[in-house]
Amino acid sequence: SSQETVDSTESIDNSLPDLPPYLLIASSSLLNLFTRCPSCGDPSIHSLSFFQHGSAVVLKWKCNKCVKSSWPSQPLLCGRFYEGNAKIATAGHTTGLSLPRLAVFGDVLGLPLPAPRTEYDLLSKLVLPAVDIVYERHMRYVESVVRNKLETHMKRRGIDLSIDGRYSRPGFTALNATISFIHLTTNLILLVINMHKHMKGIDGISGRMEKEGVRRGLKILLAKLYKIRSVCTDNDAKIGKMLRDDFSVIKHLLDFWHLVKGINHDLRELAKKKQCPNIQYWRKKLINHAHYIHSKFGKSRKLGLQYWLSSLAHVTGRHRHFAKVPFLHGIAKCKHSRLGWSNAHLIRRDSEEFQLLKAVIMKPTFLAGFLRASPKKNTSPNECFNSIINISSKWYGELIKLAHLHYNTLALLDMLNLREERGNSSVKVIGREGETVKRKMATADHAWRREVWAEIPGVIEKRKLDLFMKKVGAPTDREYVLAMQEEEKDVEEAEGAERAEEREEGDGGESDVSEELGEGLYGEEVDSDHNPVMDAIELSDAEDEESAEEEDEGVEKIALSSGSEWDEGEAGERWMALHQGGRGRGRGGRGGRGRGGTVVRHEVAAVQASVSSADPSGQQGLSDEPKGGTAKKRERRATAAAKKKGEEEMDEEDSSSD
């Protein structure tokens, strides 16, 4: 039997089952474990004390063998923060539980929790940076999903967005506003813009926050190279005007629910008047009729608008022969089946009640909005997102990120068909006769909350590194970037100065032909031996030098053959000019196209000027005549005569000198 007992003890599995990470243990039960020393088992334990750090407790004791020992109830996270305190701050923030409510919960339960100051310190140092990391990673994933959807199905068309804003409080005293941009194909939030009343461009006016938020959000999405085909908003005149002025290429659609909501409100106000006893009977029927024609005539909006106006004839008992009704065109009768005859609740056409109802049915803003409303695009996803934003102004932007993560997680699970329906119920909708089915879905698994907790150790390590860098005096990331930019600027200025000095030294007194040509195709030096353009330039320069030498030789010969009386004076200069013009050799070779020809033309002009000054009556008259055929002939004859006269004078002067 003893052997059997031994065998039974050996077969006992001493391994404990998987316990939850944290357990709620009574203090009295915990102290029963310390009747002996946990380290050595000696019963002579004395001076037992404890120290409380939020939800963590540290027990310290002394015994005769161990001298001094301690036991913490929670491990330290990276050696700095107690894990339970950080976990409470993370869980409270990611689940949307406010810190005051959490403190009340701890007081009622008798559970010690971190002090509010410790909670805020943990939030600012650990939790919020971890949420930012998870949020940025989640938004990159959402953008990849939308872009994949766009490439596979809607590459040419672009994306359709629904835009709506929510104010932190009703009226004109709101401090914050949140504008959400939702992709209607996937129901994913692409962007959330948070606006404050005192931001630049708002100037303390709450009504401007939504319009400015829509403008900034569309600019951000266009900067990310999204092709936006249409946006659906509520019937806000400020947003409509801004879209027409700044984003005219984007099609602007309206949400029909916002349009019909105004009609429903006006009908309720009419039903309260004494002279409108039948409006209450027709109110729900008219609103239901509006929803029907909106969904029925999705493409032919003008025809649907005519059927909406036909409700005025319907309430008076007229259901056919609409051709005689002045405001109905294109329809002949009502589309419903034959009705039984009854005069109950009919409205007379000549009554005041009919005129008031006609003013509501033909409301200009509704008629214009009906043509721009789309049955497939609305802002209901934005309203669902707005329903989970029930937060205060404190930590507003950070809590909006949590709501964004919450909503997109549900949308992704719906896309993958991973949410189960547990039940449904019918709900009555105000303004409609039919009932809406509300489905109760299973609780979703929000994995991003665990991801936030997983990022906290990395945040602690980064914080330790930042503290070390600050201790050793290292610059921050921004200071380092600014310093690198300044250094690059200085290097570029120094290199530019060196290039300028080298260019000045290399130029000297000569012309830098390579600089004029751009220094080759890629900025390299040009080799004239292999460049035909350079060869042509050098040849032209050689011809210039040759012609200059010939001109110099001709001038020397003239100077030797002429006397001192020809060195100065008008006749000597004229003769030298003619002589050089006749024998000069310029760029154009021999003839009148070179430099000599130019000098001759100048000399002829000078001769003409002298002739005109000598004979003002004849030459002046020629200059005043219109330059027709006869005038040109006279001018040519006068020029030839003057040239011949000049040559004769030169011959006479040569003969006299000989």
C-alpha positions as CSV (number, residue, x, y, z in Angstrom):
1,S,0.0,0.0,0.0
2,S,2.9,2.3,0.7
3,Q,4.2,1.6,-2.8
4,E,0.9,2.5,-4.3
5,T,0.9,5.7,-2.3
6,V,4.3,6.6,-3.7
7,D,3.2,5.8,-7.2
8,S,0.1,8.0,-6.8
9,T,2.2,10.9,-5.6
10,E,4.5,10.6,-8.5
11,S,1.7,10.7,-11.0
12,I,0.3,14.0,-9.6
13,D,0.9,16.9,-12.1
14,N,2.2,19.8,-10.1
15,S,2.0,22.2,-13.1
16,L,-0.5,25.1,-12.5
17,P,-3.1,25.9,-15.1
18,D,-2.7,29.0,-17.2
19,L,-3.6,31.9,-15.0
20,P,-4.8,35.3,-16.1
21,P,-2.1,38.0,-16.1
22,Y,-3.6,39.7,-13.1
23,L,-5.7,38.4,-10.2
24,L,-7.6,40.2,-7.5
25,I,-6.3,38.9,-4.1
26,A,-7.5,40.0,-0.7
27,S,-4.8,41.5,1.5
28,S,-5.5,39.0,4.4
29,S,-5.0,36.1,2.1
30,L,-1.7,37.6,0.9
31,L,-0.4,38.1,4.4
32,N,-1.1,34.4,5.3
33,L,1.7,33.5,2.8
34,F,4.3,35.4,4.9
35,T,4.1,33.5,8.2
36,R,7.4,32.0,7.0
37,C,10.2,33.5,5.1
38,P,9.5,32.8,1.4
39,S,13.2,32.6,0.6
40,C,14.5,30.2,3.2
41,G,11.3,28.9,5.0
42,D,12.5,30.0,8.4
43,P,9.6,30.8,10.8
44,S,11.5,33.5,12.6
45,I,10.4,36.4,10.3
46,H,10.1,39.8,11.8
47,S,9.7,43.5,10.9
48,L,7.3,42.9,8.0
49,S,6.4,46.2,6.2
50,F,4.9,47.2,2.9
51,F,5.1,50.1,0.4
52,Q,2.3,50.9,-2.0
53,H,2.9,52.3,-5.5
54,G,-0.6,52.7,-7.0
55,S,-1.9,49.3,-7.6
56,A,1.5,47.6,-6.8
57,V,2.6,46.7,-3.3
58,V,6.2,45.8,-2.2
59,L,6.6,43.7,1.0
60,K,9.8,43.9,2.9
61,W,10.9,41.7,5.9
62,K,13.8,40.4,7.9
63,C,14.7,36.9,9.2
64,N,17.6,35.4,11.0
65,K,19.0,33.7,7.9
66,C,18.2,36.0,5.0
67,V,18.9,39.3,6.8
68,K,16.7,41.4,4.4
69,S,14.3,40.4,1.6
70,S,11.5,42.0,-0.5
71,W,8.7,40.9,-2.7
72,P,7.0,43.1,-5.3
73,S,3.4,42.2,-6.4
74,Q,4.1,43.4,-10.0
75,P,7.2,43.3,-12.2
76,L,8.9,46.5,-13.4
77,L,8.4,47.4,-17.1
78,C,11.8,47.9,-18.5
79,G,13.0,48.5,-14.9
80,R,11.2,51.8,-14.6
81,F,7.4,51.6,-14.3
82,Y,5.2,49.0,-12.5
83,E,3.5,46.9,-15.1
84,G,0.0,47.0,-13.5
85,N,-0.1,50.8,-13.3
86,A,0.9,51.1,-16.9
87,K,-1.7,48.5,-17.8
88,I,-4.5,50.3,-16.0
89,A,-3.6,53.6,-17.7
90,T,-3.5,51.9,-21.1
91,A,-6.7,49.9,-20.7
92,G,-8.6,53.0,-19.4
93,H,-7.5,55.2,-22.3
94,T,-8.0,52.7,-25.1
95,T,-11.5,51.7,-23.9
96,G,-12.6,55.3,-23.6
97,L,-13.0,55.2,-19.8
98,S,-12.5,58.5,-18.2
99,L,-10.0,58.8,-15.3
100,P,-12.5,60.2,-12.9
101,R,-14.9,57.3,-13.5
102,L,-12.0,54.9,-13.1
103,A,-11.1,56.5,-9.8
104,V,-14.7,56.2,-8.6
105,F,-14.7,52.5,-9.6
106,G,-11.6,51.8,-7.6
107,D,-13.0,53.6,-4.5
108,V,-16.2,51.6,-4.6
109,L,-14.3,48.3,-5.0
110,G,-11.7,49.1,-2.4
111,L,-9.0,48.6,-5.0
112,P,-6.0,51.0,-4.9
113,L,-5.3,52.7,-8.3
114,P,-2.6,55.1,-9.4
115,A,-3.2,58.7,-8.4
116,P,-4.6,61.1,-11.1
117,R,-1.2,62.7,-11.4
118,T,0.5,59.4,-12.0
119,E,-2.2,58.4,-14.5
120,Y,-1.7,61.6,-16.5
121,D,2.1,61.1,-16.3
122,L,1.8,57.6,-17.7
123,L,-0.6,58.7,-20.4
124,S,1.6,61.5,-21.7
125,K,4.9,59.6,-21.4
126,L,3.9,56.0,-22.5
127,V,0.3,55.6,-23.7
128,L,-0.1,58.5,-26.1
129,P,3.2,57.9,-28.0
130,A,2.3,54.2,-28.3
131,V,-1.2,55.2,-29.7
132,D,0.4,57.4,-32.3
133,I,2.6,54.6,-33.5
134,V,-0.3,52.2,-33.9
135,Y,-2.5,54.9,-35.5
136,E,0.1,55.8,-38.1
137,R,0.6,52.1,-39.0
138,H,-3.2,51.6,-39.2
139,M,-3.6,54.5,-41.5
140,R,-0.9,53.2,-43.8
141,Y,-2.8,49.9,-44.0
142,V,-6.1,51.7,-44.7
143,E,-4.6,53.7,-47.5
144,S,-3.1,50.5,-49.0
145,V,-6.6,48.9,-48.9
146,V,-8.2,51.8,-50.6
147,R,-5.5,52.1,-53.3
148,N,-5.8,48.4,-54.1
149,K,-9.6,48.8,-54.4
150,L,-9.0,51.8,-56.7
151,E,-6.6,50.0,-58.9
152,T,-8.7,46.9,-59.3
153,H,-12.2,48.4,-59.8
154,M,-12.2,52.2,-60.0
155,K,-8.9,53.3,-61.5
156,R,-10.4,55.5,-64.2
157,R,-13.4,56.8,-62.2
158,G,-11.7,57.9,-58.9
159,I,-13.0,57.6,-55.4
160,D,-16.3,58.8,-53.9
161,L,-16.2,60.4,-50.5
162,S,-18.8,61.3,-47.9
163,I,-17.9,64.2,-45.7
164,D,-19.6,65.4,-42.5
165,G,-18.6,67.3,-39.4
166,R,-19.5,67.0,-35.7
167,Y,-19.2,69.8,-33.2
168,S,-18.2,69.2,-29.6
169,R,-21.4,71.0,-28.4
170,P,-24.5,72.3,-30.1
171,G,-25.1,76.0,-30.9
172,F,-22.5,78.6,-31.7
173,T,-20.3,77.9,-28.6
174,A,-18.5,74.8,-29.8
175,L,-14.7,74.8,-29.2
176,N,-13.9,71.8,-31.4
177,A,-15.1,70.2,-34.6
178,T,-14.3,66.8,-36.2
179,I,-14.6,66.4,-40.0
180,S,-14.5,62.8,-41.3
181,F,-13.7,61.7,-44.9
182,I,-15.1,58.2,-45.6
183,H,-14.5,56.1,-48.7
184,L,-18.0,55.0,-49.7
185,T,-16.9,51.8,-51.4
186,T,-15.1,50.3,-48.4
187,N,-16.7,52.5,-45.6
188,L,-13.2,53.2,-44.3
189,I,-12.3,56.6,-42.8
190,L,-9.5,58.0,-45.0
191,L,-8.9,61.1,-43.0
192,V,-10.1,62.9,-39.9
193,I,-9.5,66.7,-39.4
194,N,-9.8,68.2,-36.0
195,M,-10.5,71.9,-35.9
196,H,-10.4,74.4,-32.9
197,K,-12.3,77.6,-32.6
198,H,-9.2,79.7,-32.1
199,M,-7.2,78.3,-35.0
200,K,-5.9,80.6,-37.8
201,G,-8.7,81.3,-40.3
202,I,-11.5,80.5,-37.9
203,D,-11.2,83.8,-35.8
204,G,-13.4,82.5,-33.0
205,I,-16.4,81.8,-35.2
206,S,-17.6,78.2,-34.7
207,G,-19.6,78.1,-38.0
208,R,-16.4,78.3,-40.0
209,M,-14.8,75.2,-38.6
210,E,-16.5,72.7,-40.8
211,K,-15.9,74.6,-44.0
212,E,-12.2,75.1,-43.2
213,G,-11.9,71.5,-42.2
214,V,-13.4,70.3,-45.5
215,R,-11.0,72.5,-47.5
216,R,-7.9,71.3,-45.6
217,G,-8.9,67.7,-45.8
218,L,-9.5,67.8,-49.6
219,K,-6.1,69.5,-50.1
220,I,-4.4,66.7,-48.1
221,L,-6.1,64.0,-50.1
222,L,-5.3,65.6,-53.4
223,A,-1.7,66.0,-52.2
224,K,-1.6,62.2,-51.6
225,L,-2.5,61.8,-55.3
226,Y,-6.0,60.6,-54.8
227,K,-8.4,61.1,-57.7
228,I,-11.6,62.3,-56.2
229,R,-14.7,61.9,-58.4
230,S,-17.4,63.1,-56.1
231,V,-18.1,64.2,-52.5
232,C,-21.4,63.8,-50.7
233,T,-22.2,66.3,-47.9
234,D,-25.2,67.8,-46.1
235,N,-27.1,70.8,-47.5
236,D,-24.6,73.4,-46.2
237,A,-24.5,76.5,-48.3
238,K,-21.0,77.5,-47.1
239,I,-19.5,74.1,-48.1
240,G,-21.3,74.2,-51.4
241,K,-19.9,77.6,-52.3
242,M,-16.4,76.6,-51.2
243,L,-16.5,73.5,-53.4
244,R,-17.7,75.5,-56.4
245,D,-15.0,78.1,-56.0
246,D,-11.9,76.0,-55.0
247,F,-12.7,72.4,-56.2
248,S,-14.9,72.9,-59.3
249,V,-13.6,69.6,-60.9
250,I,-15.1,67.5,-58.0
251,K,-18.8,66.6,-58.4
252,H,-20.8,67.8,-55.3
253,L,-23.7,65.5,-54.2
254,L,-26.1,66.0,-51.4
255,D,-27.4,63.6,-48.8
256,F,-31.2,63.2,-49.2
257,W,-31.8,62.6,-45.5
258,H,-30.7,66.1,-44.7
259,L,-32.9,67.5,-47.4
260,V,-36.1,65.7,-46.4
261,K,-35.4,66.4,-42.8
262,G,-36.1,70.1,-43.5
263,I,-39.4,69.2,-45.3
264,N,-40.5,67.0,-42.3
265,H,-39.8,69.9,-39.9
266,D,-41.8,72.3,-42.0
267,L,-44.7,69.9,-42.2
268,R,-44.7,69.4,-38.4
269,E,-44.8,73.2,-38.0
270,L,-47.8,73.5,-40.4
271,A,-49.7,70.7,-38.6
272,K,-49.6,72.9,-35.4
273,K,-51.6,75.6,-37.1
274,K,-55.4,75.8,-36.7
275,Q,-56.1,76.4,-40.4
276,C,-54.2,73.2,-41.4
277,P,-56.1,70.3,-39.9
278,N,-55.2,67.7,-42.6
279,I,-51.4,68.2,-42.7
280,Q,-50.8,65.8,-39.8
281,Y,-52.6,63.0,-41.7
282,W,-50.5,63.7,-44.9
283,R,-47.1,64.3,-43.3
284,K,-45.8,60.7,-42.9
285,K,-47.3,59.8,-46.3
286,L,-45.5,62.7,-48.0
287,I,-42.2,61.9,-46.4
288,N,-42.5,58.2,-47.3
289,H,-43.4,59.3,-50.9
290,A,-40.2,61.5,-51.0
291,H,-38.0,58.5,-50.0
292,Y,-39.7,56.3,-52.5
293,I,-39.2,58.5,-55.5
294,H,-35.6,59.3,-54.4
295,S,-34.7,55.6,-54.5
296,K,-36.9,54.8,-57.6
297,F,-35.6,57.6,-59.9
298,G,-31.9,57.5,-59.2
299,K,-30.9,58.4,-62.8
300,S,-33.9,60.3,-64.1
301,R,-34.0,63.0,-61.4
302,K,-36.1,65.4,-63.3
303,L,-38.9,62.8,-63.8
304,G,-38.7,62.0,-60.1
305,L,-39.1,65.7,-59.3
306,Q,-42.3,65.8,-61.3
307,Y,-43.7,62.9,-59.3
308,W,-42.8,64.7,-56.1
309,L,-44.8,67.7,-57.3
310,S,-47.7,65.5,-58.2
311,S,-48.3,65.0,-54.5
312,L,-50.0,68.4,-54.6
313,A,-52.6,67.0,-57.0
314,H,-52.8,63.8,-55.0
315,V,-53.8,65.5,-51.7
316,T,-56.7,67.2,-53.5
317,G,-58.1,63.9,-54.9
318,R,-56.9,64.2,-58.5
319,H,-54.9,61.2,-59.7
320,R,-55.0,61.5,-63.5
321,H,-55.2,64.0,-66.3
322,F,-52.1,65.8,-65.1
323,A,-51.7,67.6,-68.5
324,K,-54.1,70.3,-67.3
325,V,-52.1,70.9,-64.1
326,P,-49.8,73.9,-65.0
327,F,-46.8,72.8,-62.9
328,L,-46.7,69.1,-64.0
329,H,-44.9,68.1,-67.2
330,G,-44.1,64.7,-68.6
331,I,-46.4,62.6,-66.4
332,A,-50.1,61.7,-67.0
333,K,-51.2,60.2,-63.7
334,C,-50.2,58.7,-60.4
335,K,-48.4,55.4,-60.4
336,H,-50.4,53.8,-57.6
337,S,-53.4,51.5,-58.1
338,R,-57.0,52.6,-58.1
339,L,-58.1,54.0,-54.7
340,G,-61.5,53.9,-53.0
341,W,-63.5,57.0,-53.1
342,S,-63.3,59.0,-49.9
343,N,-63.5,62.7,-49.1
344,A,-61.8,62.4,-45.8
345,H,-58.6,64.5,-45.4
346,L,-58.8,66.0,-48.9
347,I,-57.5,69.5,-49.2
348,R,-59.3,72.1,-51.2
349,R,-57.3,73.8,-53.9
350,D,-58.7,77.3,-53.0
351,S,-57.9,77.0,-49.3
352,E,-55.2,78.6,-47.3
353,E,-54.0,75.1,-46.2
354,F,-53.3,74.2,-49.8
355,Q,-51.2,77.3,-50.4
356,L,-49.1,76.7,-47.3
357,L,-48.6,73.1,-48.3
358,K,-47.7,74.2,-51.8
359,A,-45.0,76.5,-50.4
360,V,-43.4,73.6,-48.5
361,I,-43.6,71.1,-51.4
362,M,-42.1,73.7,-53.9
363,K,-39.4,74.8,-51.5
364,P,-36.6,76.1,-53.9
365,T,-33.7,74.6,-51.8
366,F,-35.4,71.2,-51.7
367,L,-36.1,71.2,-55.5
368,A,-32.5,72.2,-56.3
369,G,-31.1,69.7,-53.8
370,F,-33.3,66.9,-55.1
371,L,-31.6,67.1,-58.5
372,R,-28.1,66.8,-56.9
373,A,-29.0,64.0,-54.4
374,S,-27.8,60.4,-55.1
375,P,-29.6,57.3,-53.8
376,K,-26.4,55.4,-53.6
377,K,-24.2,57.9,-51.8
378,N,-25.1,59.4,-48.4
379,T,-23.4,60.5,-45.2
380,S,-24.8,57.7,-43.0
381,P,-21.3,56.2,-42.4
382,N,-20.3,59.6,-41.1
383,E,-23.3,59.7,-38.8
384,C,-22.3,56.3,-37.4
385,F,-18.8,57.5,-36.7
386,N,-20.2,60.7,-35.1
387,S,-22.4,58.6,-32.8
388,I,-19.3,57.0,-31.1
389,I,-17.6,60.4,-30.5
390,N,-19.0,61.3,-27.1
391,I,-16.0,62.9,-25.5
392,S,-15.1,66.1,-23.7
393,S,-12.7,68.8,-24.8
394,K,-9.8,67.4,-22.7
395,W,-7.6,65.0,-24.7
396,Y,-9.9,65.7,-27.7
397,G,-7.5,64.9,-30.5
398,E,-6.2,61.8,-28.8
399,L,-9.7,60.4,-28.2
400,I,-10.7,61.1,-31.8
401,K,-7.8,58.7,-32.8
402,L,-9.3,56.0,-30.7
403,A,-12.8,56.5,-32.2
404,H,-11.1,56.4,-35.7
405,L,-9.4,53.1,-34.9
406,H,-12.6,51.6,-33.4
407,Y,-14.7,52.5,-36.4
408,N,-12.2,51.3,-39.0
409,T,-11.8,48.0,-37.2
410,L,-15.5,47.3,-37.5
411,A,-15.5,48.3,-41.1
412,L,-12.6,46.0,-41.9
413,L,-14.3,43.1,-40.2
414,D,-17.5,43.8,-42.2
415,M,-15.5,43.7,-45.4
416,L,-14.1,40.3,-44.4
417,N,-17.5,39.0,-43.2
418,L,-16.0,38.2,-39.8
419,R,-18.8,39.8,-37.7
420,E,-21.7,37.5,-36.7
421,E,-25.3,38.7,-36.3
422,R,-26.7,37.7,-32.9
423,G,-30.2,39.1,-33.4
424,N,-32.3,41.9,-34.9
425,S,-35.2,44.1,-34.0
426,S,-37.5,46.5,-35.8
427,V,-37.3,50.1,-35.0
428,K,-39.7,52.9,-36.0
429,V,-38.1,55.8,-37.9
430,I,-39.5,59.3,-37.5
431,G,-41.2,60.5,-40.7
432,R,-41.6,57.1,-42.3
433,E,-44.4,54.5,-42.2
434,G,-42.1,51.5,-42.6
435,E,-39.9,50.1,-39.9
436,T,-36.2,49.7,-40.0
437,V,-34.4,46.5,-39.0
438,K,-31.7,47.0,-36.5
439,R,-29.2,44.2,-36.3
440,K,-27.3,43.2,-33.1
441,M,-23.8,42.2,-34.1
442,A,-21.3,40.1,-32.0
443,T,-18.7,41.9,-30.0
444,A,-15.7,42.7,-32.2
445,D,-12.1,41.9,-31.3
446,H,-10.1,45.2,-31.3
447,A,-6.6,44.0,-31.8
448,W,-5.2,47.5,-31.9
449,R,-5.7,47.8,-28.1
450,R,-3.2,44.9,-27.6
451,E,-0.9,46.5,-30.2
452,V,-0.8,49.7,-28.1
453,W,0.3,47.7,-25.0
454,A,2.9,45.9,-27.1
455,E,4.5,49.3,-28.3
456,I,4.9,50.6,-24.7
457,P,8.3,48.9,-24.0
458,G,9.7,50.4,-27.2
459,V,8.4,53.8,-26.1
460,I,10.2,53.4,-22.8
461,E,13.5,52.5,-24.4
462,K,13.2,55.5,-26.7
463,R,12.5,57.7,-23.8
464,K,15.6,56.4,-21.9
465,L,17.7,57.1,-25.0
466,D,16.3,60.6,-25.3
467,L,17.1,61.3,-21.6
468,F,20.6,59.9,-22.1
469,M,21.2,62.1,-25.2
470,K,19.9,65.1,-23.3
471,K,22.2,64.3,-20.4
472,V,25.3,64.2,-22.6
473,G,24.2,67.4,-24.4
474,A,23.4,65.8,-27.8
475,P,21.1,67.8,-30.1
476,T,17.5,66.8,-30.6
477,D,16.2,65.5,-33.9
478,R,15.0,68.9,-35.0
479,E,18.2,70.7,-33.9
480,Y,20.2,68.0,-35.8
481,V,18.2,68.5,-39.0
482,L,18.6,72.3,-38.8
483,A,22.3,72.0,-38.1
484,M,22.7,69.7,-41.1
485,Q,20.8,72.1,-43.3
486,E,23.0,75.0,-42.2
487,E,26.2,72.9,-42.9
488,E,25.0,72.0,-46.4
489,K,24.2,75.6,-47.1
490,D,27.7,76.7,-46.0
491,V,29.4,73.9,-48.1
492,E,27.4,75.0,-51.2
493,E,28.4,78.6,-50.7
494,A,32.0,77.7,-50.3
495,E,32.0,75.5,-53.4
496,G,30.3,78.3,-55.4
497,A,32.9,80.8,-54.3
498,E,35.7,78.4,-55.3
499,R,34.2,77.8,-58.7
500,A,33.8,81.6,-59.2
501,E,37.5,82.1,-58.4
502,E,38.6,79.3,-60.7
503,R,36.5,80.8,-63.5
504,E,38.1,84.2,-63.0
505,E,41.6,82.8,-62.9
506,G,41.1,80.6,-66.0
507,D,39.5,83.4,-68.1
508,G,42.3,86.0,-68.0
509,G,41.8,88.5,-70.9
510,E,40.6,85.9,-73.4
511,S,37.0,85.1,-74.1
512,D,35.8,81.8,-72.6
513,V,34.2,80.1,-75.6
514,S,33.3,77.0,-73.6
515,E,31.3,79.1,-71.2
516,E,29.3,80.6,-74.0
517,L,28.6,77.1,-75.4
518,G,27.6,75.8,-72.0
519,E,30.8,73.8,-71.5
520,G,29.7,70.8,-73.5
521,L,26.6,68.6,-73.2
522,Y,27.1,67.8,-69.5
523,G,29.2,70.7,-68.3
524,E,32.6,69.2,-69.3
525,E,35.3,71.2,-71.1
526,V,35.0,71.4,-74.9
527,D,37.8,70.0,-77.0
528,S,38.1,72.2,-80.2
529,D,40.0,69.5,-82.1
530,H,37.0,67.3,-82.1
531,N,34.3,69.9,-82.2
532,P,33.2,71.3,-85.7
533,V,31.6,74.3,-84.1
534,M,34.9,75.2,-82.4
535,D,36.7,74.7,-85.7
536,A,34.4,77.1,-87.4
537,I,34.9,79.7,-84.7
538,E,38.6,79.4,-84.9
539,L,38.6,79.7,-88.7
540,S,36.5,82.8,-88.5
541,D,38.9,84.3,-86.0
542,A,41.8,83.4,-88.2
543,E,40.1,85.2,-91.2
544,D,39.5,88.3,-89.0
545,E,43.2,88.4,-88.0
546,E,44.2,88.0,-91.7
547,S,41.9,90.7,-92.9
548,A,43.2,93.0,-90.0
549,E,46.8,92.4,-91.2
550,E,45.9,93.3,-94.8
551,E,44.1,96.4,-93.6
552,D,47.1,97.4,-91.6
553,E,49.4,96.9,-94.6
554,G,47.1,98.9,-96.8
555,V,47.0,101.8,-94.2
556,E,50.9,101.8,-94.1
557,K,51.1,102.0,-97.9
558,I,48.6,104.8,-98.0
559,A,50.5,106.6,-95.3
560,L,53.8,106.3,-97.3
561,S,52.3,107.4,-100.6
562,S,50.2,110.3,-99.3
563,G,51.6,113.6,-98.2
564,S,50.9,115.5,-95.1
565,E,48.1,117.4,-96.7
566,W,46.0,114.2,-96.9
567,D,46.7,113.0,-93.4
568,E,44.0,115.2,-92.0
569,G,40.8,116.6,-93.4
570,E,37.5,115.4,-94.8
571,A,38.8,114.5,-98.3
572,G,41.6,112.4,-96.9
573,E,39.4,110.5,-94.7
574,R,36.9,109.9,-97.5
575,W,39.6,108.7,-99.9
576,M,41.0,106.3,-97.3
577,A,37.5,104.9,-96.6
578,L,36.9,104.3,-100.3
579,H,40.3,102.8,-100.8
580,Q,39.8,100.4,-97.9
581,G,36.3,99.6,-98.9
582,G,37.3,98.6,-102.4
583,R,40.2,96.4,-101.5
584,G,39.2,95.3,-98.0
585,R,38.8,91.6,-97.3
586,G,36.4,90.7,-94.5
587,R,34.4,87.8,-93.3
588,G,32.5,87.6,-96.6
589,G,35.6,87.5,-98.8
590,R,36.1,89.8,-101.8
591,G,33.2,92.0,-102.8
592,G,30.6,94.3,-101.2
593,R,29.6,91.9,-98.4
594,G,32.7,92.2,-96.3
595,R,33.8,95.0,-94.0
596,G,34.9,97.1,-97.0
597,G,31.3,97.1,-98.4
598,T,30.0,98.4,-95.1
599,V,32.5,101.3,-95.3
600,V,31.5,102.1,-98.8
601,R,27.8,102.2,-97.9
602,H,28.7,104.6,-95.1
603,E,30.7,106.7,-97.5
604,V,27.9,106.8,-100.0
605,A,25.5,107.9,-97.3
606,A,28.0,110.7,-96.3
607,V,28.2,111.8,-99.9
608,Q,24.4,111.9,-100.1
609,A,24.3,114.0,-97.0
610,S,26.8,116.4,-98.5
611,V,24.8,116.7,-101.7
612,S,21.6,117.3,-99.9
613,S,23.2,120.0,-97.8
614,A,24.7,121.7,-101.0
615,D,21.4,121.5,-102.9
616,P,18.5,121.7,-100.4
617,S,15.9,122.4,-103.0
618,G,16.4,119.2,-105.0
619,Q,17.4,116.6,-102.5
620,Q,15.0,117.7,-99.8
621,G,12.2,117.4,-102.2
622,L,13.2,113.8,-103.0
623,S,13.2,112.8,-99.3
624,D,9.7,114.2,-98.8
625,E,8.2,112.2,-101.7
626,P,6.6,108.9,-101.1
627,K,9.0,106.1,-101.9
628,G,7.2,104.6,-104.9
629,G,8.8,103.3,-108.1
630,T,9.7,106.8,-109.6
631,A,11.0,108.1,-106.3
632,K,13.3,105.0,-105.9
633,K,14.7,105.5,-109.5
634,R,15.4,109.2,-108.8
635,E,17.2,108.2,-105.6
636,R,19.3,105.6,-107.3
637,R,20.3,108.1,-110.1
638,A,21.2,110.7,-107.6
639,T,23.3,108.2,-105.7
640,A,25.1,107.1,-108.8
641,A,25.8,110.7,-109.9
642,A,27.2,111.6,-106.5
643,K,29.4,108.5,-106.5
644,K,30.7,109.3,-110.0
645,K,31.4,112.9,-109.0
646,G,33.3,111.7,-106.0
647,E,35.5,109.4,-108.1
648,E,36.2,112.2,-110.6
649,E,37.3,114.4,-107.7
650,M,39.6,111.7,-106.4
651,D,41.2,111.2,-109.9
652,E,41.8,114.9,-110.2
653,E,43.5,115.0,-106.8
654,D,45.7,112.0,-107.7
655,S,46.8,113.6,-110.9
656,S,47.7,116.9,-109.1
657,S,49.7,115.0,-106.5
658,D,51.6,113.1,-109.2
